[in-house]
Amino acid sequence: MSKPYVLDSPVFIYGVKVLGDTYTVPKVIEELTSVGAEVTLQALLKEGLKIEPPLEKDVNAVMEKAKSTGDYPKLSATDIDLLAKALQIDGTLVTDDYSVQNVAASLDIETKAIRQERIKRILTWRYRCVGCGRIYKTGRACPVCGSEVRLKPIRNGAHNLQE
């Protein structure tokens, strides 16, 4: 038997047909505003889609991992809930969001892309000064040289993913 699928908003927005055991989180449903997304939602509900919030312990595990990879500032509450639900049920996460895929790969959660290619490697993100290259915990101006501090991938943190 295959793993259950945890569905991100674009599945509903693009009208993607997903066969098998499917889940999503309440925050995804709140994001759906188009008639097409509602039609897809209703069709998936008839086929057994479950809408459940994740467990708090899984939310906390996802937030800690996202902070360690540097993806935390890029994730919405919905993204965190989706990752936590996939972690909780050992599911496959269906999403095109690269930050979500990066954290998922770091948590050993399988992902399936919808319309874009899946990420090829795990990246670790850090705030780095564009002037002097120093690494910081936040994205403010560099106290050493005054240059802008931006979120950048750190090369030695990249890991290739196996297909």
VMD Tcl script that builds the backbone (N, CA, C; Angstrom):
set m [mol new atoms 489]
animate dup $m
set s [atomselect $m all]
$s set {name element resname resid chain x y z} {
  {N N MET 1 A 0.848 -1.191 0.000}
  {CA C MET 1 A 0.000 0.000 0.000}
  {C C MET 1 A 0.882 1.239 0.000}
  {N N SER 2 A 0.495 2.247 -0.770}
  {CA C SER 2 A 1.306 3.455 -0.869}
  {C C SER 2 A 1.033 4.393 0.312}
  {N N LYS 3 A 1.970 5.322 0.493}
  {CA C LYS 3 A 1.838 6.299 1.567}
  {C C LYS 3 A 0.662 7.233 1.273}
  {N N PRO 4 A 0.063 7.791 2.315}
  {CA C PRO 4 A -0.978 8.794 2.084}
  {C C PRO 4 A -0.353 10.080 1.546}
  {N N TYR 5 A -1.145 10.856 0.852}
  {CA C TYR 5 A -0.707 12.133 0.299}
  {C C TYR 5 A -1.232 13.277 1.166}
  {N N VAL 6 A -0.380 14.261 1.399}
  {CA C VAL 6 A -0.776 15.486 2.091}
  {C C VAL 6 A -0.751 16.588 1.040}
  {N N LEU 7 A -1.897 17.235 0.822}
  {CA C LEU 7 A -2.082 18.125 -0.320}
  {C C LEU 7 A -1.957 19.604 0.040}
  {N N ASP 8 A -1.106 20.306 -0.709}
  {CA C ASP 8 A -0.939 21.745 -0.582}
  {C C ASP 8 A -1.988 22.446 -1.455}
  {N N SER 9 A -2.176 23.723 -1.229}
  {CA C SER 9 A -3.192 24.529 -1.925}
  {C C SER 9 A -3.176 24.407 -3.450}
  {N N PRO 10 A -1.996 24.412 -4.111}
  {CA C PRO 10 A -2.018 24.338 -5.576}
  {C C PRO 10 A -2.695 23.093 -6.145}
  {N N VAL 11 A -2.759 22.008 -5.398}
  {CA C VAL 11 A -3.477 20.820 -5.868}
  {C C VAL 11 A -4.925 21.196 -6.168}
  {N N PHE 12 A -5.518 21.975 -5.261}
  {CA C PHE 12 A -6.915 22.386 -5.421}
  {C C PHE 12 A -7.044 23.512 -6.446}
  {N N ILE 13 A -6.118 24.450 -6.417}
  {CA C ILE 13 A -6.164 25.600 -7.325}
  {C C ILE 13 A -6.015 25.158 -8.773}
  {N N TYR 14 A -5.094 24.212 -9.036}
  {CA C TYR 14 A -4.864 23.731 -10.408}
  {C C TYR 14 A -5.800 22.597 -10.801}
  {N N GLY 15 A -6.598 22.099 -9.867}
  {CA C GLY 15 A -7.532 21.022 -10.179}
  {C C GLY 15 A -6.851 19.687 -10.434}
  {N N VAL 16 A -5.786 19.405 -9.691}
  {CA C VAL 16 A -5.024 18.174 -9.871}
  {C C VAL 16 A -5.784 16.993 -9.268}
  {N N LYS 17 A -5.877 15.932 -10.026}
  {CA C LYS 17 A -6.533 14.699 -9.551}
  {C C LYS 17 A -5.491 13.873 -8.808}
  {N N VAL 18 A -5.768 13.552 -7.553}
  {CA C VAL 18 A -4.854 12.754 -6.743}
  {C C VAL 18 A -5.602 11.507 -6.298}
  {N N LEU 19 A -5.044 10.356 -6.645}
  {CA C LEU 19 A -5.665 9.090 -6.283}
  {C C LEU 19 A -4.976 8.516 -5.056}
  {N N GLY 20 A -5.744 7.942 -4.168}
  {CA C GLY 20 A -5.191 7.323 -2.972}
  {C C GLY 20 A -5.724 7.984 -1.717}
  {N N ASP 21 A -5.092 7.659 -0.609}
  {CA C ASP 21 A -5.452 8.191 0.703}
  {C C ASP 21 A -4.943 9.627 0.789}
  {N N THR 22 A -5.828 10.608 0.948}
  {CA C THR 22 A -5.421 12.015 0.910}
  {C C THR 22 A -5.807 12.765 2.181}
  {N N TYR 23 A -4.939 13.694 2.540}
  {CA C TYR 23 A -5.131 14.567 3.702}
  {C C TYR 23 A -4.783 15.988 3.307}
  {N N THR 24 A -5.326 16.929 4.036}
  {CA C THR 24 A -4.855 18.306 4.008}
  {C C THR 24 A -5.139 18.884 5.388}
  {N N VAL 25 A -4.748 20.141 5.568}
  {CA C VAL 25 A -4.937 20.795 6.865}
  {C C VAL 25 A -5.962 21.916 6.718}
  {N N PRO 26 A -6.637 22.297 7.812}
  {CA C PRO 26 A -7.662 23.343 7.730}
  {C C PRO 26 A -7.162 24.665 7.132}
  {N N LYS 27 A -5.900 25.015 7.374}
  {CA C LYS 27 A -5.375 26.284 6.844}
  {C C LYS 27 A -5.320 26.287 5.324}
  {N N VAL 28 A -5.147 25.135 4.697}
  {CA C VAL 28 A -5.191 25.062 3.229}
  {C C VAL 28 A -6.597 25.399 2.747}
  {N N ILE 29 A -7.594 24.839 3.396}
  {CA C ILE 29 A -8.985 25.078 2.989}
  {C C ILE 29 A -9.315 26.567 3.092}
  {N N GLU 30 A -8.789 27.239 4.121}
  {CA C GLU 30 A -9.009 28.684 4.286}
  {C C GLU 30 A -8.416 29.487 3.131}
  {N N GLU 31 A -7.386 28.970 2.470}
  {CA C GLU 31 A -6.730 29.677 1.370}
  {C C GLU 31 A -7.474 29.548 0.040}
  {N N LEU 32 A -8.394 28.622 -0.055}
  {CA C LEU 32 A -9.073 28.359 -1.318}
  {C C LEU 32 A -10.211 29.346 -1.540}
  {N N THR 33 A -10.091 30.142 -2.599}
  {CA C THR 33 A -11.103 31.167 -2.854}
  {C C THR 33 A -11.774 31.034 -4.223}
  {N N SER 34 A -11.163 30.298 -5.142}
  {CA C SER 34 A -11.735 30.215 -6.488}
  {C C SER 34 A -12.787 29.108 -6.569}
  {N N VAL 35 A -13.669 29.256 -7.544}
  {CA C VAL 35 A -14.702 28.248 -7.785}
  {C C VAL 35 A -14.055 26.930 -8.195}
  {N N GLY 36 A -13.020 26.998 -9.027}
  {CA C GLY 36 A -12.326 25.787 -9.469}
  {C C GLY 36 A -11.714 25.019 -8.310}
  {N N ALA 37 A -11.111 25.746 -7.372}
  {CA C ALA 37 A -10.518 25.103 -6.201}
  {C C ALA 37 A -11.601 24.442 -5.352}
  {N N GLU 38 A -12.731 25.083 -5.243}
  {CA C GLU 38 A -13.854 24.527 -4.471}
  {C C GLU 38 A -14.389 23.255 -5.138}
  {N N VAL 39 A -14.451 23.248 -6.456}
  {CA C VAL 39 A -14.898 22.061 -7.191}
  {C C VAL 39 A -13.947 20.892 -6.933}
  {N N THR 40 A -12.643 21.155 -7.007}
  {CA C THR 40 A -11.651 20.110 -6.738}
  {C C THR 40 A -11.763 19.624 -5.305}
  {N N LEU 41 A -11.931 20.551 -4.367}
  {CA C LEU 41 A -12.083 20.190 -2.959}
  {C C LEU 41 A -13.275 19.254 -2.776}
  {N N GLN 42 A -14.414 19.619 -3.342}
  {CA C GLN 42 A -15.621 18.800 -3.191}
  {C C GLN 42 A -15.438 17.405 -3.797}
  {N N ALA 43 A -14.750 17.348 -4.947}
  {CA C ALA 43 A -14.502 16.048 -5.590}
  {C C ALA 43 A -13.596 15.188 -4.716}
  {N N LEU 44 A -12.562 15.792 -4.152}
  {CA C LEU 44 A -11.650 15.035 -3.293}
  {C C LEU 44 A -12.320 14.625 -1.983}
  {N N LEU 45 A -13.198 15.461 -1.463}
  {CA C LEU 45 A -13.947 15.096 -0.251}
  {C C LEU 45 A -14.817 13.866 -0.505}
  {N N LYS 46 A -15.440 13.817 -1.679}
  {CA C LYS 46 A -16.264 12.654 -2.028}
  {C C LYS 46 A -15.428 11.382 -2.128}
  {N N GLU 47 A -14.141 11.548 -2.458}
  {CA C GLU 47 A -13.248 10.389 -2.575}
  {C C GLU 47 A -12.516 10.089 -1.277}
  {N N GLY 48 A -12.868 10.813 -0.191}
  {CA C GLY 48 A -12.311 10.477 1.112}
  {C C GLY 48 A -11.241 11.403 1.672}
  {N N LEU 49 A -11.044 12.577 1.076}
  {CA C LEU 49 A -10.078 13.537 1.608}
  {C C LEU 49 A -10.375 13.825 3.071}
  {N N LYS 50 A -9.333 13.766 3.896}
  {CA C LYS 50 A -9.471 14.087 5.319}
  {C C LYS 50 A -8.836 15.451 5.577}
  {N N ILE 51 A -9.541 16.301 6.319}
  {CA C ILE 51 A -9.042 17.629 6.684}
  {C C ILE 51 A -8.795 17.601 8.182}
  {N N GLU 52 A -7.515 17.582 8.562}
  {CA C GLU 52 A -7.157 17.454 9.975}
  {C C GLU 52 A -5.984 18.363 10.319}
  {N N PRO 53 A -6.012 18.993 11.488}
  {CA C PRO 53 A -4.845 19.755 11.927}
  {C C PRO 53 A -3.744 18.788 12.371}
  {N N PRO 54 A -2.492 19.236 12.323}
  {CA C PRO 54 A -1.402 18.375 12.790}
  {C C PRO 54 A -1.307 18.383 14.310}
  {N N LEU 55 A -0.553 17.449 14.843}
  {CA C LEU 55 A -0.282 17.431 16.279}
  {C C LEU 55 A 0.748 18.503 16.622}
  {N N GLU 56 A 0.613 19.091 17.791}
  {CA C GLU 56 A 1.502 20.169 18.217}
  {C C GLU 56 A 2.966 19.722 18.263}
  {N N LYS 57 A 3.218 18.482 18.671}
  {CA C LYS 57 A 4.603 17.998 18.748}
  {C C LYS 57 A 5.244 17.968 17.364}
  {N N ASP 58 A 4.461 17.667 16.337}
  {CA C ASP 58 A 4.983 17.648 14.975}
  {C C ASP 58 A 5.196 19.063 14.446}
  {N N VAL 59 A 4.309 19.981 14.823}
  {CA C VAL 59 A 4.489 21.394 14.463}
  {C C VAL 59 A 5.807 21.901 15.052}
  {N N ASN 60 A 6.055 21.580 16.314}
  {CA C ASN 60 A 7.291 22.012 16.969}
  {C C ASN 60 A 8.520 21.411 16.298}
  {N N ALA 61 A 8.450 20.140 15.924}
  {CA C ALA 61 A 9.573 19.478 15.243}
  {C C ALA 61 A 9.857 20.142 13.899}
  {N N VAL 62 A 8.811 20.495 13.164}
  {CA C VAL 62 A 8.973 21.160 11.871}
  {C C VAL 62 A 9.587 22.544 12.062}
  {N N MET 63 A 9.112 23.294 13.033}
  {CA C MET 63 A 9.657 24.637 13.255}
  {C C MET 63 A 11.136 24.580 13.614}
  {N N GLU 64 A 11.521 23.634 14.443}
  {CA C GLU 64 A 12.938 23.500 14.813}
  {C C GLU 64 A 13.792 23.164 13.595}
  {N N LYS 65 A 13.318 22.234 12.780}
  {CA C LYS 65 A 14.072 21.856 11.578}
  {C C LYS 65 A 14.145 23.028 10.600}
  {N N ALA 66 A 13.027 23.744 10.423}
  {CA C ALA 66 A 13.007 24.894 9.506}
  {C C ALA 66 A 13.963 25.988 9.970}
  {N N LYS 67 A 14.078 26.163 11.271}
  {CA C LYS 67 A 15.038 27.138 11.800}
  {C C LYS 67 A 16.462 26.684 11.517}
  {N N SER 68 A 16.720 25.387 11.639}
  {CA C SER 68 A 18.079 24.882 11.418}
  {C C SER 68 A 18.483 24.957 9.944}
  {N N THR 69 A 17.526 24.834 9.022}
  {CA C THR 69 A 17.847 24.936 7.596}
  {C C THR 69 A 17.823 26.380 7.112}
  {N N GLY 70 A 17.275 27.276 7.937}
  {CA C GLY 70 A 17.158 28.679 7.541}
  {C C GLY 70 A 15.911 28.982 6.731}
  {N N ASP 71 A 15.035 28.001 6.566}
  {CA C ASP 71 A 13.815 28.199 5.777}
  {C C ASP 71 A 12.676 28.813 6.588}
  {N N TYR 72 A 12.801 28.851 7.888}
  {CA C TYR 72 A 11.700 29.289 8.751}
  {C C TYR 72 A 11.091 30.634 8.332}
  {N N PRO 73 A 11.902 31.674 8.017}
  {CA C PRO 73 A 11.285 32.953 7.637}
  {C C PRO 73 A 10.453 32.881 6.351}
  {N N LYS 74 A 10.688 31.872 5.531}
  {CA C LYS 74 A 9.978 31.753 4.253}
  {C C LYS 74 A 8.720 30.908 4.333}
  {N N LEU 75 A 8.501 30.245 5.471}
  {CA C LEU 75 A 7.350 29.349 5.606}
  {C C LEU 75 A 6.160 30.053 6.241}
  {N N SER 76 A 4.991 29.800 5.690}
  {CA C SER 76 A 3.754 30.307 6.283}
  {C C SER 76 A 3.278 29.311 7.344}
  {N N ALA 77 A 2.305 29.724 8.124}
  {CA C ALA 77 A 1.702 28.810 9.108}
  {C C ALA 77 A 1.091 27.602 8.400}
  {N N THR 78 A 0.543 27.811 7.220}
  {CA C THR 78 A -0.015 26.712 6.429}
  {C C THR 78 A 1.080 25.728 6.036}
  {N N ASP 79 A 2.221 26.249 5.579}
  {CA C ASP 79 A 3.344 25.386 5.193}
  {C C ASP 79 A 3.792 24.527 6.371}
  {N N ILE 80 A 3.900 25.139 7.527}
  {CA C ILE 80 A 4.339 24.418 8.728}
  {C C ILE 80 A 3.333 23.328 9.087}
  {N N ASP 81 A 2.045 23.651 9.019}
  {CA C ASP 81 A 1.011 22.641 9.309}
  {C C ASP 81 A 1.067 21.479 8.315}
  {N N LEU 82 A 1.261 21.781 7.030}
  {CA C LEU 82 A 1.355 20.717 6.021}
  {C C LEU 82 A 2.536 19.795 6.299}
  {N N LEU 83 A 3.678 20.382 6.578}
  {CA C LEU 83 A 4.868 19.587 6.894}
  {C C LEU 83 A 4.638 18.735 8.141}
  {N N ALA 84 A 4.021 19.341 9.153}
  {CA C ALA 84 A 3.763 18.618 10.400}
  {C C ALA 84 A 2.795 17.455 10.176}
  {N N LYS 85 A 1.774 17.670 9.355}
  {CA C LYS 85 A 0.815 16.589 9.066}
  {C C LYS 85 A 1.513 15.458 8.306}
  {N N ALA 86 A 2.356 15.794 7.331}
  {CA C ALA 86 A 3.090 14.772 6.584}
  {C C ALA 86 A 4.032 14.002 7.509}
  {N N LEU 87 A 4.666 14.700 8.429}
  {CA C LEU 87 A 5.542 14.047 9.408}
  {C C LEU 87 A 4.729 13.116 10.311}
  {N N GLN 88 A 3.595 13.606 10.763}
  {CA C GLN 88 A 2.726 12.851 11.680}
  {C C GLN 88 A 2.247 11.541 11.076}
  {N N ILE 89 A 1.827 11.568 9.816}
  {CA C ILE 89 A 1.220 10.370 9.207}
  {C C ILE 89 A 2.182 9.624 8.283}
  {N N ASP 90 A 3.450 10.052 8.253}
  {CA C ASP 90 A 4.441 9.479 7.349}
  {C C ASP 90 A 3.912 9.512 5.921}
  {N N GLY 91 A 3.451 10.703 5.520}
  {CA C GLY 91 A 2.854 10.870 4.210}
  {C C GLY 91 A 3.797 11.502 3.203}
  {N N THR 92 A 3.368 11.508 1.961}
  {CA C THR 92 A 4.068 12.176 0.871}
  {C C THR 92 A 3.431 13.539 0.686}
  {N N LEU 93 A 4.236 14.585 0.695}
  {CA C LEU 93 A 3.729 15.952 0.587}
  {C C LEU 93 A 3.685 16.384 -0.869}
  {N N VAL 94 A 2.513 16.794 -1.340}
  {CA C VAL 94 A 2.327 17.217 -2.724}
  {C C VAL 94 A 2.335 18.745 -2.746}
  {N N THR 95 A 3.452 19.325 -3.246}
  {CA C THR 95 A 3.647 20.773 -3.221}
  {C C THR 95 A 4.660 21.203 -4.268}
  {N N ASP 96 A 4.560 22.450 -4.703}
  {CA C ASP 96 A 5.567 23.051 -5.586}
  {C C ASP 96 A 6.472 24.011 -4.829}
  {N N ASP 97 A 6.200 24.253 -3.567}
  {CA C ASP 97 A 6.949 25.229 -2.769}
  {C C ASP 97 A 8.345 24.695 -2.444}
  {N N TYR 98 A 9.383 25.392 -2.915}
  {CA C TYR 98 A 10.755 24.921 -2.725}
  {C C TYR 98 A 11.202 24.954 -1.270}
  {N N SER 99 A 10.779 25.939 -0.509}
  {CA C SER 99 A 11.150 25.977 0.907}
  {C C SER 99 A 10.497 24.820 1.654}
  {N N VAL 100 A 9.258 24.530 1.335}
  {CA C VAL 100 A 8.561 23.394 1.941}
  {C C VAL 100 A 9.283 22.100 1.561}
  {N N GLN 101 A 9.645 21.959 0.293}
  {CA C GLN 101 A 10.360 20.758 -0.147}
  {C C GLN 101 A 11.717 20.635 0.549}
  {N N ASN 102 A 12.407 21.754 0.753}
  {CA C ASN 102 A 13.716 21.733 1.399}
  {C C ASN 102 A 13.605 21.226 2.841}
  {N N VAL 103 A 12.633 21.749 3.578}
  {CA C VAL 103 A 12.431 21.297 4.957}
  {C C VAL 103 A 11.963 19.850 4.968}
  {N N ALA 104 A 11.078 19.493 4.039}
  {CA C ALA 104 A 10.594 18.111 3.955}
  {C C ALA 104 A 11.767 17.147 3.743}
  {N N ALA 105 A 12.646 17.472 2.830}
  {CA C ALA 105 A 13.802 16.605 2.572}
  {C C ALA 105 A 14.673 16.477 3.817}
  {N N SER 106 A 14.810 17.558 4.568}
  {CA C SER 106 A 15.602 17.525 5.800}
  {C C SER 106 A 14.947 16.660 6.871}
  {N N LEU 107 A 13.636 16.500 6.793}
  {CA C LEU 107 A 12.888 15.664 7.735}
  {C C LEU 107 A 12.624 14.255 7.187}
  {N N ASP 108 A 13.200 13.949 6.033}
  {CA C ASP 108 A 12.973 12.663 5.357}
  {C C ASP 108 A 11.508 12.442 4.994}
  {N N ILE 109 A 10.829 13.537 4.630}
  {CA C ILE 109 A 9.453 13.453 4.129}
  {C C ILE 109 A 9.530 13.451 2.608}
  {N N GLU 110 A 8.930 12.460 1.991}
  {CA C GLU 110 A 8.908 12.388 0.528}
  {C C GLU 110 A 8.019 13.497 -0.022}
  {N N THR 111 A 8.408 14.062 -1.167}
  {CA C THR 111 A 7.583 15.090 -1.809}
  {C C THR 111 A 7.316 14.719 -3.258}
  {N N LYS 112 A 6.212 15.229 -3.754}
  {CA C LYS 112 A 5.855 15.132 -5.171}
  {C C LYS 112 A 5.544 16.544 -5.634}
  {N N ALA 113 A 6.121 16.927 -6.766}
  {CA C ALA 113 A 5.864 18.251 -7.328}
  {C C ALA 113 A 4.570 18.219 -8.132}
  {N N ILE 114 A 3.972 19.398 -8.274}
  {CA C ILE 114 A 2.708 19.505 -9.008}
  {C C ILE 114 A 2.977 19.959 -10.442}
  {N N ARG 115 A 3.511 21.178 -10.595}
  {CA C ARG 115 A 3.782 21.723 -11.925}
  {C C ARG 115 A 5.257 22.065 -12.143}
  {N N GLN 116 A 6.011 22.209 -11.081}
  {CA C GLN 116 A 7.423 22.560 -11.196}
  {C C GLN 116 A 8.277 21.335 -10.898}
  {N N GLU 117 A 9.556 21.436 -11.245}
  {CA C GLU 117 A 10.463 20.346 -10.891}
  {C C GLU 117 A 10.667 20.326 -9.389}
  {N N ARG 118 A 10.885 19.134 -8.873}
  {CA C ARG 118 A 11.186 18.959 -7.450}
  {C C ARG 118 A 12.597 19.461 -7.189}
  {N N ILE 119 A 12.877 19.874 -5.946}
  {CA C ILE 119 A 14.224 20.344 -5.627}
  {C C ILE 119 A 15.226 19.216 -5.851}
  {N N LYS 120 A 16.453 19.595 -6.185}
  {CA C LYS 120 A 17.494 18.613 -6.476}
  {C C LYS 120 A 18.446 18.419 -5.300}
  {N N ARG 121 A 18.519 19.395 -4.395}
  {CA C ARG 121 A 19.411 19.293 -3.240}
  {C C ARG 121 A 18.851 20.089 -2.077}
  {N N ILE 122 A 19.249 19.678 -0.892}
  {CA C ILE 122 A 18.857 20.385 0.326}
  {C C ILE 122 A 19.797 21.562 0.511}
  {N N LEU 123 A 19.237 22.730 0.796}
  {CA C LEU 123 A 20.052 23.915 1.047}
  {C C LEU 123 A 19.912 24.347 2.496}
  {N N THR 124 A 20.988 24.891 3.030}
  {CA C THR 124 A 20.947 25.531 4.332}
  {C C THR 124 A 21.038 27.029 4.079}
  {N N TRP 125 A 20.089 27.779 4.610}
  {CA C TRP 125 A 20.018 29.222 4.397}
  {C C TRP 125 A 20.519 29.953 5.620}
  {N N ARG 126 A 21.261 31.012 5.404}
  {CA C ARG 126 A 21.756 31.860 6.487}
  {C C ARG 126 A 21.698 33.311 6.040}
  {N N TYR 127 A 21.586 34.210 7.002}
  {CA C TYR 127 A 21.672 35.626 6.706}
  {C C TYR 127 A 23.144 35.985 6.534}
  {N N ARG 128 A 23.499 36.500 5.353}
  {CA C ARG 128 A 24.886 36.833 5.054}
  {C C ARG 128 A 24.990 38.258 4.541}
  {N N CYS 129 A 25.996 38.960 5.018}
  {CA C CYS 129 A 26.257 40.329 4.582}
  {C C CYS 129 A 26.724 40.305 3.130}
  {N N VAL 130 A 26.105 41.148 2.292}
  {CA C VAL 130 A 26.495 41.190 0.881}
  {C C VAL 130 A 27.834 41.899 0.698}
  {N N GLY 131 A 28.265 42.645 1.701}
  {CA C GLY 131 A 29.542 43.356 1.610}
  {C C GLY 131 A 30.718 42.534 2.094}
  {N N CYS 132 A 30.710 42.165 3.360}
  {CA C CYS 132 A 31.868 41.486 3.957}
  {C C CYS 132 A 31.692 39.974 4.111}
  {N N GLY 133 A 30.474 39.448 3.889}
  {CA C GLY 133 A 30.250 38.011 3.916}
  {C C GLY 133 A 30.018 37.408 5.294}
  {N N ARG 134 A 29.958 38.226 6.328}
  {CA C ARG 134 A 29.731 37.700 7.674}
  {C C ARG 134 A 28.322 37.113 7.782}
  {N N ILE 135 A 28.171 36.106 8.637}
  {CA C ILE 135 A 26.899 35.413 8.840}
  {C C ILE 135 A 26.231 35.959 10.101}
  {N N TYR 136 A 24.910 36.200 10.013}
  {CA C TYR 136 A 24.150 36.738 11.138}
  {C C TYR 136 A 22.872 35.942 11.351}
  {N N LYS 137 A 22.243 36.165 12.508}
  {CA C LYS 137 A 20.997 35.468 12.833}
  {C C LYS 137 A 19.767 36.164 12.258}
  {N N THR 138 A 19.878 37.451 11.926}
  {CA C THR 138 A 18.746 38.191 11.368}
  {C C THR 138 A 19.185 38.952 10.128}
  {N N GLY 139 A 18.225 39.499 9.420}
  {CA C GLY 139 A 18.495 40.192 8.165}
  {C C GLY 139 A 18.586 41.695 8.275}
  {N N ARG 140 A 19.267 42.204 9.245}
  {CA C ARG 140 A 19.427 43.651 9.395}
  {C C ARG 140 A 20.702 44.109 8.700}
  {N N ALA 141 A 20.996 45.387 8.787}
  {CA C ALA 141 A 22.232 45.913 8.213}
  {C C ALA 141 A 23.433 45.379 8.994}
  {N N CYS 142 A 24.521 45.126 8.290}
  {CA C CYS 142 A 25.740 44.595 8.899}
  {C C CYS 142 A 26.347 45.639 9.839}
  {N N PRO 143 A 26.561 45.281 11.110}
  {CA C PRO 143 A 27.146 46.232 12.052}
  {C C PRO 143 A 28.635 46.485 11.793}
  {N N VAL 144 A 29.259 45.631 10.974}
  {CA C VAL 144 A 30.691 45.790 10.702}
  {C C VAL 144 A 30.923 46.736 9.524}
  {N N CYS 145 A 30.249 46.457 8.384}
  {CA C CYS 145 A 30.504 47.266 7.183}
  {C C CYS 145 A 29.304 48.097 6.738}
  {N N GLY 146 A 28.138 47.867 7.337}
  {CA C GLY 146 A 26.953 48.653 7.003}
  {C C GLY 146 A 26.176 48.175 5.792}
  {N N SER 147 A 26.631 47.107 5.140}
  {CA C SER 147 A 25.940 46.597 3.955}
  {C C SER 147 A 24.665 45.854 4.345}
  {N N GLU 148 A 23.850 45.582 3.342}
  {CA C GLU 148 A 22.612 44.832 3.541}
  {C C GLU 148 A 22.921 43.374 3.886}
  {N N VAL 149 A 22.126 42.789 4.771}
  {CA C VAL 149 A 22.244 41.381 5.123}
  {C C VAL 149 A 21.044 40.669 4.523}
  {N N ARG 150 A 21.323 39.658 3.675}
  {CA C ARG 150 A 20.268 38.935 2.965}
  {C C ARG 150 A 20.326 37.451 3.280}
  {N N LEU 151 A 19.178 36.796 3.085}
  {CA C LEU 151 A 19.106 35.348 3.240}
  {C C LEU 151 A 19.730 34.711 2.003}
  {N N LYS 152 A 20.759 33.890 2.210}
  {CA C LYS 152 A 21.496 33.261 1.112}
  {C C LYS 152 A 21.750 31.789 1.427}
  {N N PRO 153 A 21.810 30.946 0.385}
  {CA C PRO 153 A 22.173 29.552 0.639}
  {C C PRO 153 A 23.671 29.465 0.947}
  {N N ILE 154 A 24.007 28.610 1.873}
  {CA C ILE 154 A 25.399 28.384 2.233}
  {C C ILE 154 A 25.854 27.120 1.517}
  {N N ARG 155 A 26.900 27.209 0.731}
  {CA C ARG 155 A 27.342 26.088 -0.102}
  {C C ARG 155 A 27.660 24.834 0.685}
  {N N ASN 156 A 28.377 24.963 1.787}
  {CA C ASN 156 A 28.760 23.756 2.518}
  {C C ASN 156 A 27.568 23.107 3.217}
  {N N GLY 157 A 26.382 23.742 3.161}
  {CA C GLY 157 A 25.190 23.162 3.735}
  {C C GLY 157 A 24.337 22.414 2.732}
  {N N ALA 158 A 24.765 22.424 1.449}
  {CA C ALA 158 A 23.971 21.792 0.405}
  {C C ALA 158 A 24.241 20.295 0.340}
  {N N HIS 159 A 23.190 19.530 0.194}
  {CA C HIS 159 A 23.294 18.073 0.083}
  {C C HIS 159 A 22.474 17.651 -1.128}
  {N N ASN 160 A 23.059 16.857 -1.992}
  {CA C ASN 160 A 22.313 16.356 -3.152}
  {C C ASN 160 A 21.285 15.338 -2.709}
  {N N LEU 161 A 20.124 15.379 -3.331}
  {CA C LEU 161 A 19.068 14.420 -3.039}
  {C C LEU 161 A 19.184 13.232 -3.973}
  {N N GLN 162 A 18.880 12.081 -3.467}
  {CA C GLN 162 A 18.877 10.875 -4.284}
  {C C GLN 162 A 17.507 10.738 -4.927}
  {N N GLU 163 A 17.504 10.324 -6.144}
  {CA C GLU 163 A 16.225 10.125 -6.855}
  {C C GLU 163 A 15.587 8.839 -6.408}
}
mol reanalyze $m
mol bondsrecalc $m
mol representation Tube
mol addrep $m
